[in-house]
Amino acid sequence: MSDDSEEYFEPYVVVRVLGRGGMGTVYQAVHEKTNETVALKVISSELANEDRFRRRFLSEIETLVCLKHPNIVRVIGSSKEGILYYSMEYVDGGNLHERLRKEGRIPWEQLLNWSIEIASALKHAHDFGIIHRDLKPANLMITCEGSIKLTDFGISKLYGSQDATVVGSIIGTADFMPPEQASGEKATPRSDLYALGAICYACLTGHPPFGGRNVPEILFNIRYGTYSPVGNHARDIPKEFALLIDQLLSREPEKRPQNAYLVLNRLLALRAGLESSGSKLEKREPSTIEQPAGHDESQNPSSQASVADSSLSVSELGIEDTGINPPHSSSPNAPS
């Protein structure tokens, strides 16, 4: 390791800082031998010095390396000792959070294509037993070609370690958190599907489905409040697309679509039907749908079981503000 650890993390040479957060700092870096440009996430020393966190981190990265999908940011590898970091595919583009802050809303035609890519990526990860747990616009990178890539898969579950609690750590974003996680319950693949619905809602309306004056109020409204159906705000959206989004936002997980495979099929069928009827949709290469492990066409595909418990109480959550200007809730019993 170089003496200047702020500029060199063997074998990567730092180019610039891309961002900082509760978990650490993300750099643009270059491999000193291959010249490959990567995004390098260096874990904060407070977390890296916890033995339990380090063990879980290395195990999680080993699993994430297995994810190979065109709409998932590829995890390359990680350090094994000393300063803790992992390297990822570098995406030269912004994220959906930035796009929403700039443009306010996303046309439904574009969103439909992105939703297909997100559902396909979730299906791939869920087949490996990996749940994102923190799906939000800031974790959706937009490539120069206009495609979506999901990042930070499964990393948030590392905060489930009691020995790795850091004040101000970000393990989720209130606006896109499913009710079960807001209640401190176990995350499942259907938790990611709720987040997909919340993202679609925000893209079409300019604000998340539930708002509030502060994080506790937002979480209260997610658990107990009601929202205005997406069709009330985006009247030009196809009815089937609006119906699917509202189903994804069901408070009870069992009322959401069973898994990402079914969501992907519905989205693909919707796009195919619109294109055949002459609707002006951006042309894309047909998506390849992998059959779920043990899939039987005569039965509904079963959802994958969660590989880890994400049972953190609301009081333990350190949650960032999305800055997407959610509307205030009118719930009379919401906490202030």
Steps between C-alpha positions, in 0.01 A plus 500: 500500500623847414573740788244736349194287573266779391623471141588133468315183600696210361474439208290809428612860448235754600390753237235698687233482770155406369308523826496453876245334728450332834669181382808662349635679193464410134787582262558475130820299473718321243662159530874564488571202271192458279398869488140394563291785642293398802287647776678429828298504823724539806326402824523740794750401769223490763337214312815335366644461851206288614597133459141383454431763237819407315405131489151575376631751247746256343232229487249736339745624237584140412130444426454825306787413266275219371244749367561544128219687330500790251284710734701441818823687574763226503689446827862413415656415835614632836797538730561213743693677774596850611281779364166355394375579149337343197515584132209525260438563134522874434186646343566827320166666557269639764231330705121512500492715813694771318277467193185541708635808675581652162193399296234436765330212317588221259282424193316172550640360174856538631401378844346185355830408337692573819250302709561198278874533555458538877263203526739288295790595729294425813396164360865409441605605851204332670588176323831517690316568824619861506259778603591861433330644812574862404365547148460872429568747217851578629591131456385492137779612269415626150763407242601718207294265281190568711475167679458445874752322722424410862775554756559433872325162491465346845755728664246654739444171681850531644360759738299223662808414706462634853876539515500720193266779604622844394310816581365655181542184292266490201331160469193604310309796363166569665310601185560165327506269802233225503263490799647179638848650519359821649351277769833330567395172340693265277563608140397261222519514120157664506655787698707584192183486289334758723802727456473458122137612520594801714772598251256475209249711693760770568611503136144550374370744762810691610472384861502172697166336591528600868626832633553666833673784680774273636623142487284364789189647335590351161551157659170535688317582178662211315376263770152644559417771247340496156630641173336637189511236220756573232230528232366812674826681425614344169184474294677405177656184648363167369246355745688170531820683595314707763333185636834322535658796681211514746530125560872534567416764762267269695567531872472123553785317321274207409281736294794604281600296194659176613847567362708706257458239226124564488552877508748475213259290293216748552719794403631323189145403398385859549782637285443241229129580492562873476756458223268273301224759528725769356592683821822700467740320730875508484616181329711267714655161450264229632576406858608149583290355780675237710268237644511499879677202654257209515243690293194303399279656231196329652546688828575853607873556559576512870677795653850455632559492874700776665861409571531728802287673761475875464312548826607848612264713706402842366695667780819343364448634149728775373318620190588762243272764351428433133440862402215405264252736671241253636159643585405539867266230626164588645503208743365646826690259725837528333786582739649849478 
